[in-house]
Amino acid sequence: MRIAVDLLGGDNAPDVVVDGALRACAADPAVHLLLVGPPAVAEAAVAAAPAATRDRLSVLPATRAVAMTDPATRGGRPETTVRAAVAAVAAGTADAVVSAGASGAIVTAAALGFGRLPGIRRPALAASLPAVAGPVVLLDVGGSLDCGPATLLWHAALGAAYAALVHDRDRPRVGLLSIGVEPGKGDRARRLADPALAAADLPRRARYVGLVEGHEVCDGSRADVVVTDGFTGNILLKGIEGAYAMAGAASTAPRAGALLGVRGTAVVCHGAAGPADVASGIALAATLYRRRVAQTLAAIVADRVEA
Amino acid sequence: MRIAVDLLGGDNAPDVVVDGALRACAADPAVHLLLVGPPAVAEAAVAAAPAATRDRLSVLPATRAVAMTDPATRGGRPETTVRAAVAAVAAGTADAVVSAGASGAIVTAAALGFGRLPGIRRPALAASLPAVAGPVVLLDVGGSLDCGPATLLWHAALGAAYAALVHDRDRPRVGLLSIGVEPGKGDRARRLADPALAAADLPRRARYVGLVEGHEVCDGSRADVVVTDGFTGNILLKGIEGAYAMAGAASTAPRAGALLGVRGTAVVCHGAAGPADVASGIALAATLYRRRVAQTLAAIVADRVEA
């Protein structure tokens, strides 16, 4: 399994990314890494690797970073590390891509390089938060802004399949994030999406449980998958993370998410990711590839578009 | 100071509300309560009160509750406890209203009974979250759904004044909640509101600090006032509360918010409020009344509409 790592993505790139990549490589002997970045950086990383992992590292030169202040469309430029990493996967040189860069740029690079699944206008970033009875999948956490009911329905289908494939959830419970649990609560998009979800046939025999509230993302009491737009989801995820930090608890919020709705495997790490976060992002990419998540989601979406 | 308490608002009404009301009355000898509810319930509450507080309790009969499943417009019906409590304040029989009922119903009742300030289409609920260097005011947490840049600008002005009046913040720092701190990050409403806020003249010499992220509501490092729409704010507030609960920390998230943008003093407690939460909501209403927050906000808004 070959994972392309964007060495220039993230607030503390490349050092933290290199550190995390070498950790991930050491932890999983099946993982080969394609280090995508300036040759000097990538070659120094190879030289720094222990002998046991060195022969599982290779280098793909690319020199341009996408800065947080750049527009997301910069992720479409072929000279950027994130676009080059996606291109390597699309060309079959690697099996998955991992980046801690600006999520908008990664979504752009992946949408262009992998292609979106039919019917999916906006891919979703899915994060798995630890809860009492296992992980809760929250999506979208940053891919789709200003999204309407049709996008929320796709998020529900992708999230349900993801919970089944990645977290072994049987008949996952799917909730729609809103400001109250009673039907009719919420903004316009939610009031339209709620009855549509209730009538929808979700994959993996998932059950729609109705509206859920912010705290239910943390406790997991009513839903295994929580569906929302990328604006609300991103803010909620960071707020939860901030609360854990304030409470003095080790952050149990995820620092990596999977990009769903494109024809390829992509993992986005938090921009402020540390080495352990980058390593867990690479491990997540390995899991997604092993479990054939991208292919299975593509088949599910194709079935639903044809139906 | 006379505070009208909606005995039928909240998941555990009337018992929890009565308990909280009697605690608040015992804690602050300047507080008189107008108990608004079914006569049998209100009279039993008076009978249960210690002799020292009993002469500071009076009763206003009203019999209908607004259920969480009712439309928000039900809060406009004169026979409901929340509308009767607002009417008592509007008529001068009480000075402030406190309810743990459905926030939409309270907003409706207050907008009708008090009237909205000129220019303000959607009043905002402001919650104060504890942070390292003092409270952070988050608004809106449930009053305004689907709101555009004009409403976000009003939230900023009201929130800045509130932070100065209630938390004694000198030159409060105002941030706009989004999914990144760089200009241009966010959905359509945020991309429009960000430059408008940068150009705005905020009250109390408040300073606009630009975009802030979810975790900054918890740590307070960059802003004393965080502006958002009521959908996102409500979900964020409940998510933070859920994270504190999961971390085993005593919930430090607020269980009561102030309704800003109407011609009167109204406090909304969390629907799942316990007696201590109701008591702190009554204490907040007393503070708002003592500090003449509603009148000062009305003067600020009138100045800005005329300017």
Contacts between the chains, C-beta under 8 A, distances in Angstrom:
chain1	res1	chain2	res2	distance
A	68	B	180	6.6
A	68	B	182	5.4
A	69	B	182	4.7
A	69	B	183	7.9
A	71	B	184	7.0
A	102	B	180	7.7
A	131	B	246	7.6
A	132	B	246	7.9
A	142	B	179	6.0
A	145	B	179	7.6
A	145	B	186	7.1
A	145	B	187	4.1
A	145	B	188	7.6
A	146	B	187	4.8
A	146	B	188	5.3
A	177	B	235	6.0
A	178	B	231	7.8
A	178	B	235	7.7
A	179	B	142	6.0
A	179	B	145	7.6
A	179	B	230	7.3
A	179	B	231	6.0
A	179	B	234	4.2
A	179	B	235	6.5
A	180	B	68	6.6
A	180	B	102	7.6
A	182	B	68	5.3
A	182	B	69	4.7
A	183	B	69	7.9
A	184	B	71	7.0
A	186	B	145	7.0
A	186	B	231	6.8
A	187	B	145	4.1
A	187	B	146	4.8
A	187	B	231	4.8
A	188	B	145	7.6
A	188	B	146	5.3
A	190	B	231	7.8
A	213	B	235	7.2
A	213	B	238	5.0
A	214	B	234	7.2
A	214	B	235	4.2
A	214	B	236	6.5
A	214	B	237	6.9
A	214	B	238	3.2
A	214	B	239	3.6
A	214	B	240	7.7
A	214	B	241	7.4
A	214	B	242	6.2
A	215	B	238	4.6
A	215	B	239	6.3
A	215	B	241	5.5
A	215	B	242	2.9
A	215	B	245	7.0
A	216	B	242	7.1
A	217	B	239	5.9
A	217	B	242	6.7
A	218	B	239	6.6
A	218	B	242	3.4
A	218	B	243	5.2
A	218	B	245	7.0
A	218	B	246	4.8
A	219	B	242	5.9
A	219	B	245	7.2
A	219	B	246	6.5
A	228	B	235	7.7
A	230	B	179	7.3
A	231	B	178	7.8
A	231	B	179	6.0
A	231	B	186	6.8
A	231	B	187	4.7
A	231	B	190	7.8
A	231	B	232	6.9
A	232	B	231	6.9
A	232	B	232	5.2
A	232	B	235	5.8
A	234	B	179	4.2
A	234	B	214	7.2
A	235	B	177	6.0
A	235	B	178	7.7
A	235	B	179	6.5
A	235	B	213	7.2
A	235	B	214	4.2
A	235	B	228	7.7
A	235	B	232	5.7
A	235	B	235	7.9
A	235	B	236	5.6
A	236	B	214	6.6
A	236	B	235	5.6
A	236	B	236	5.8
A	236	B	239	4.6
A	237	B	214	6.9
A	238	B	213	5.0
A	238	B	214	3.1
A	238	B	215	4.6
A	239	B	214	3.6
A	239	B	215	6.3
A	239	B	217	5.9
A	239	B	218	6.6
A	239	B	236	4.6
A	239	B	239	5.2
A	239	B	240	5.1
A	239	B	243	7.6
A	240	B	214	7.7
A	240	B	239	5.1
A	240	B	240	6.9
A	240	B	242	7.3
A	240	B	243	4.4
A	241	B	214	7.4
A	241	B	215	5.5
A	241	B	243	7.9
A	242	B	214	6.2
A	242	B	215	2.9
A	242	B	216	7.1
A	242	B	217	6.7
A	242	B	218	3.4
A	242	B	219	5.9
A	242	B	240	7.3
A	243	B	218	5.2
A	243	B	239	7.6
A	243	B	240	4.4
A	243	B	241	8.0
A	243	B	243	3.6
A	243	B	244	5.4
A	243	B	247	7.1
A	243	B	253	7.9
A	244	B	243	5.4
A	244	B	246	7.8
A	244	B	247	5.5
A	245	B	215	7.0
A	245	B	218	7.0
A	245	B	219	7.2
A	246	B	131	7.6
A	246	B	132	7.9
A	246	B	218	4.7
A	246	B	219	6.5
A	246	B	244	7.8
A	246	B	249	7.9
A	246	B	252	7.8
A	247	B	243	7.2
A	247	B	244	5.5
A	247	B	247	3.7
A	247	B	248	7.6
A	247	B	249	3.7
A	248	B	247	7.6
A	248	B	249	7.4
A	249	B	246	7.9
A	249	B	247	3.7
A	249	B	248	7.3
A	249	B	249	7.2
A	252	B	246	7.8
A	253	B	243	7.9
